[in-house]
Amino acid sequence: MVLRAKYSTLTVTKQKMIESTKNQKAARIRRQRGYQWEDTIVKRFNSADNWQAFRLGSPSIALPDVLAVNTNNSTIFTIEAKSGTSTSLPVPADQIERCLSWIKTFDIYKKRNVLLAFKFLSK
C-alpha cells in the first residue's frame, strides 16, 4: 500500500515536469516569433530611403521594441511589435506608456508617433 502511494506521487511529479517543459517550449517559441517580427520591421525600415531602425533590447529593459528614425523628414517612431496565433493580441498599458515617454524625450523631431505593429499568424 505504501509503495503505491509513492509510485502515484512519482507519476504526478513526472507529469508536472512534462507540463513545465511544454510551457517552457511554448514560451521560447513565442519569444522567437516576437524577435523575428521585430527583425522584419527593422529590415523593412532600413530598406526604405532615409530610414534607420534599431531593435532596442530585451523585454526586461524598459524600452520600446523598435526605434525608427528619418532625420530628413524629422520623424521618429517608437514601435511595439506583437505577433501570435490568436485573433486578438493584447498590448499592456505600461508598454504603450513606455513608448509615449520615449517619444516625448525626442522633442527635436517634428513628427513623433507610437506605432503598434501586429502580425497575426495562422496555426
C-alpha positions, 0 to 999 in steps of 0.5 A: 500500500505504501509503495503505491502511494509513492509510485502515484506521487512519482507519476504526478511529479513526472507529469508536472515536469512534462507540463513545465517543459511544454510551457517552457517550449511554448514560451521560447517559441513565442519569444522567437516569433516576437524577435523575428517580427521585430527583425522584419520591421527593422529590415523593412525600415532600413530598406526604405530611403532615409530610414534607420531602425534599431531593435532596442533590447530585451523585454526586461529593459524598459524600452520600446521594441523598435526605434525608427528614425528619418532625420530628413523628414524629422520623424521618429517612431517608437514601435511595439511589435506583437505577433501570435496565433490568436485573433486578438493580441493584447498590448499592456498599458505600461508598454504603450506608456513606455513608448509615449515617454520615449517619444516625448524625450525626442522633442527635436523631431517634428513628427513623433508617433507610437506605432503598434505593429501586429502580425497575426499568424495562422496555426 
